Amino acid sequence: MTRHLLIVNPASGRGTAEQRVPLLKEAFDALGLSFDLVRTEGPMHAAELSQKGAADGYDVVVAVGGDGTANEVINGLMRAQEAAAGPIPAMGVLCVGRGNDFAFGAGIPIDLQEGCRALAAGRRTRIDIGRVAGGLFPDGRFFGNGVGVGFDAVVGFEALKMKRLHGFASYVVAALKTIFLYFRAPLVRLEIDGQSQTQRALMVSIMNGRRMGGGFMMAPSGRNDDGLFDLCIAREVSRPGILALIPRFMQGTQATHPAITTARARTVRVTALEGALPAHADGETLCVEGKELSLEILAARLEVIGAGDEGRA
């Protein structure tokens, strides 16, 4: 019988994860799934628990939370893979977070009951994983969905401060607020698969998935199984220009705007020549005033359990 380790972040969804534990146990019992459940107690604890779960021989490690919990589980499983140089558990996700962007891009159901049924079905797909080095993580941090540098990173930082708004609404309000906080673009050197360019970039999004912030389609045609990042680069524009771009990102039509450049690459390096780089990976802070980030794609590195292509929105 497949053994599942459920790693619950009780704080995810502003406490929603803990409230749903009884429902989760009931659903697993009804589906006849074997599981053990553990709770996280602080930052990066999910990474430690998932790495230990791999060593303990679990078949599937399930992140019960949002994008931050999923990111930590990815980091734990990737550490286990590097340490053992052999097979590691597949990853599952049960969504109780705010954005759930990793799940969206990976074809994992957002609904909790559907997510449990997907785990029971056990359909596995192999996806790419990104690795970024720099900022608070000079030795590197893995990510499943994407890295945001500049404007969208500040949006994420501001959304985390909001107490009354939840989900996509908090990111929309944070984006509007960020127009007045972050509108002077740093001068950056971008090295994309070794090809260098210098420009003032308000935002650089390096995507493995498709969406950030619960509804901003940074890479509407992106795939996490093609061995490539999808880049979306916004040059410096006026504050009214930023406001006009926001609906385009919500609709995924920004690529036709003259301020936007898109590209695909296996490696990316971003260096601040003037100014600094605020950045996040899967919503987790990489740096507030970083100077350089290096990224690489690791093709077909992790198995995930979900609905497959037909589950991708």
C-alpha positions in Angstrom: 0.0 0.0 0.0 1.2 3.5 -0.9 2.4 5.4 2.2 1.6 9.1 2.4 3.3 11.6 4.7 1.0 14.6 5.1 2.9 17.8 6.1 0.4 20.3 7.4 1.3 24.0 7.8 -1.3 25.0 10.5 -0.8 28.7 9.6 -1.6 28.3 5.9 -4.7 30.1 4.7 -4.7 32.1 7.9 -5.3 29.0 9.9 -7.6 27.3 7.4 -5.2 24.3 7.1 -5.6 23.4 10.8 -9.3 23.7 10.6 -9.5 21.2 7.7 -7.4 18.5 9.3 -10.5 16.5 10.5 -12.0 16.7 7.0 -8.7 15.6 5.5 -8.4 12.6 7.8 -12.0 11.6 7.0 -11.4 11.9 3.3 -8.2 9.8 3.4 -9.9 7.1 5.5 -12.9 7.0 3.1 -10.5 6.5 0.2 -8.6 3.8 2.0 -5.3 5.7 1.8 -2.5 5.0 4.3 -1.1 8.1 5.8 0.8 9.7 8.7 0.2 13.4 9.5 2.7 15.9 10.9 2.5 19.6 11.5 5.2 22.2 10.9 6.4 24.4 13.7 8.3 27.1 12.0 10.1 28.3 8.8 11.7 25.5 6.7 10.4 22.8 9.0 8.4 21.4 6.1 11.8 21.0 4.3 13.2 19.1 7.2 10.1 16.9 7.5 10.0 16.0 3.8 13.7 15.2 3.7 13.2 12.9 6.7 10.1 11.4 5.1 12.2 10.5 2.1 14.7 8.8 4.3 11.9 7.0 6.2 10.7 5.4 2.9 7.4 7.2 2.3 6.1 6.8 -1.2 4.4 10.2 -1.4 5.1 13.4 0.6 2.1 15.8 0.5 2.3 19.5 1.2 -0.9 20.6 2.9 -0.8 24.4 2.7 0.0 27.1 0.1 2.8 27.9 -2.2 5.3 28.5 0.7 4.6 25.0 2.1 4.9 23.5 -1.3 8.2 25.3 -1.8 9.6 23.9 1.4 8.6 20.4 0.6 10.2 20.8 -2.8 13.4 21.9 -1.1 13.4 18.9 1.3 12.8 16.4 -1.5 15.5 17.9 -3.7 17.9 17.8 -0.8 17.0 14.2 -0.3 17.6 13.5 -3.9 21.1 15.1 -3.9 22.0 13.3 -0.7 20.9 9.9 -1.8 21.6 10.2 -5.5 18.6 7.9 -6.0 14.8 7.7 -6.1 12.8 10.0 -3.8 9.1 10.1 -3.0 6.6 11.7 -5.3 5.1 15.0 -4.2 1.5 15.8 -3.7 -0.2 19.0 -2.8 -3.5 19.7 -1.0 -4.4 23.3 -1.4 -5.4 25.5 1.6 -3.2 28.5 0.9 -3.8 31.9 -0.7 -2.4 31.8 -4.2 -1.9 28.0 -4.9 0.0 29.0 -8.0 2.3 26.0 -8.0 -0.7 23.7 -8.0 -2.4 25.6 -10.8 0.6 25.2 -13.1 1.1 21.6 -12.2 -2.5 20.5 -12.9 -3.2 19.7 -9.2 -6.8 20.3 -8.2 -7.3 23.4 -6.0 -10.4 21.9 -4.3 -9.4 19.8 -1.3 -11.7 16.9 -1.9 -10.7 16.7 -5.6 -7.1 16.9 -4.4 -7.6 13.8 -2.2 -9.2 11.9 -5.0 -6.3 12.8 -7.3 -3.9 11.4 -4.7 -5.9 8.2 -4.6 -5.8 7.9 -8.4 -2.0 8.4 -8.1 -1.4 9.8 -11.6 2.3 10.9 -11.7 3.9 13.4 -14.0 7.5 14.5 -13.9 8.2 18.2 -13.8 11.2 20.6 -14.0 12.5 22.3 -10.9 14.3 25.7 -10.7 17.3 26.5 -8.6 18.3 30.1 -7.7 21.4 31.2 -5.8 21.9 34.6 -4.3 20.5 37.0 -1.7 19.7 35.1 1.5 20.5 31.8 -0.2 24.1 32.0 -1.6 24.2 28.2 -1.7 20.9 28.0 -3.6 17.2 27.4 -3.1 14.9 25.3 -5.2 11.5 26.5 -6.5 8.6 24.9 -8.4 6.7 27.9 -9.8 8.8 31.0 -10.3 11.1 33.7 -9.2 10.0 37.3 -9.2 12.5 40.2 -9.2 11.4 43.8 -8.8 7.8 45.0 -8.9 6.1 41.6 -8.4 8.4 40.8 -5.5 7.3 44.0 -3.7 3.7 43.2 -4.5 4.2 39.9 -2.7 5.8 41.5 0.3 2.9 44.0 0.6 0.3 41.3 0.2 1.8 39.5 3.2 1.2 42.5 5.4 -2.6 42.5 4.7 -4.7 41.2 7.5 -8.3 41.5 6.2 -8.0 40.6 2.6 -7.3 37.1 1.4 -6.3 35.4 -1.9 -6.2 37.2 -5.2 -7.8 40.3 -3.8 -4.9 40.9 -1.5 -2.5 40.8 -4.4 -4.6 43.2 -6.5 -4.7 45.7 -3.7 -1.0 45.2 -3.1 -0.2 45.8 -6.8 -2.1 49.1 -6.7 -0.2 50.1 -3.5 3.2 49.1 -5.0 2.7 51.5 -7.9 3.5 54.3 -5.4 6.2 52.4 -3.6 8.3 50.8 -6.4 8.3 52.7 -9.7 12.0 53.5 -10.3 13.5 50.6 -12.0 17.1 49.5 -11.3 19.6 49.2 -14.0 20.2 45.5 -14.5 22.4 43.3 -16.6 20.5 40.2 -17.8 22.4 37.2 -19.0 20.0 34.8 -20.7 21.6 31.6 -21.8 24.9 33.5 -21.9 23.5 36.4 -24.0 23.9 39.7 -22.2 21.7 42.8 -22.3 21.5 45.9 -20.0 18.4 47.8 -19.3 16.2 49.4 -16.6 13.9 46.6 -15.6 10.9 47.3 -13.4 10.3 43.6 -13.2 11.9 40.3 -14.2 9.8 37.2 -13.8 11.5 33.8 -14.4 8.7 31.2 -14.5 8.6 27.5 -14.4 4.8 27.6 -13.9 2.3 30.0 -15.4 0.8 32.2 -12.7 1.8 34.3 -9.7 -0.2 36.1 -7.0 -3.3 33.9 -7.5 -4.3 35.4 -10.8 -1.5 37.2 -12.6 -0.6 35.2 -15.7 3.1 35.9 -15.9 3.7 33.0 -18.4 0.3 32.1 -19.9 1.8 29.5 -22.2 4.4 28.2 -19.8 5.0 24.6 -19.1 6.9 23.0 -16.2 7.9 20.0 -18.2 9.8 21.5 -21.2 13.2 22.1 -19.7 13.0 25.9 -20.1 12.1 28.9 -18.0 9.6 31.4 -19.5 10.8 35.0 -18.9 8.7 38.1 -18.7 10.7 41.4 -18.5 9.1 44.8 -18.0 11.1 47.9 -18.7 10.6 51.1 -16.7 7.3 52.8 -17.4 5.4 55.6 -15.8 3.1 55.0 -12.9 0.0 55.3 -15.1 1.8 52.9 -17.4 2.1 50.4 -14.6 -1.6 50.7 -13.8 -2.5 50.0 -17.4 -0.3 46.9 -17.5 -2.0 45.3 -14.4 -5.2 44.2 -16.3 -3.0 42.8 -19.1 -1.2 40.5 -16.6 -4.5 39.4 -15.2 -5.6 38.4 -18.7 -2.2 37.1 -19.8 -2.0 39.5 -22.8 1.0 41.6 -21.7 3.4 40.1 -24.3 1.9 42.5 -27.0 2.7 45.6 -24.9 5.8 47.5 -26.1 7.3 47.7 -22.6 7.3 43.9 -22.3 9.9 41.4 -23.5 9.5 37.7 -23.3 12.1 34.9 -23.7 12.8 31.3 -22.9 16.0 30.0 -21.4 17.8 27.3 -19.3 20.0 29.7 -17.3 19.5 33.3 -16.2 21.7 35.7 -14.3 20.3 39.1 -13.0 22.8 41.7 -11.7 21.9 45.1 -10.3 24.4 47.7 -11.8 22.4 50.5 -10.2 19.9 50.1 -7.4 19.0 46.7 -5.8 16.9 43.6 -6.4 13.9 42.7 -4.3 13.1 39.1 -5.1 11.1 36.1 -4.1 10.9 32.4 -5.0 7.4 30.9 -4.9 6.4 33.8 -2.7 9.3 33.2 -0.2 11.7 36.1 0.2 15.1 35.7 -1.5 16.3 39.2 -0.8 15.0 42.7 -0.2 18.1 44.5 -1.6 20.0 41.9 -3.5 22.7 42.5 -6.1 22.9 39.3 -8.1 20.8 36.1 -8.7 21.7 33.1 -10.8 19.1 30.6 -11.9 19.1 27.3 -13.7 16.4 24.8 -14.7 16.7 21.2 -13.7 14.7 19.2 -16.2 12.3 16.4 -15.3 13.6 16.4 -11.7 10.5 15.7 -9.5 7.4 13.5 -9.8 4.2 15.2 -8.7 0.7 13.6 -8.3 -2.1 15.5 -9.9 -4.7 15.5 -12.6 -2.2 15.8 -15.5 -2.6 18.0 -18.6 -6.4 17.9 -18.5 -6.3 19.4 -15.0 -4.3 22.4 -16.1 -6.6 25.4 -16.3 
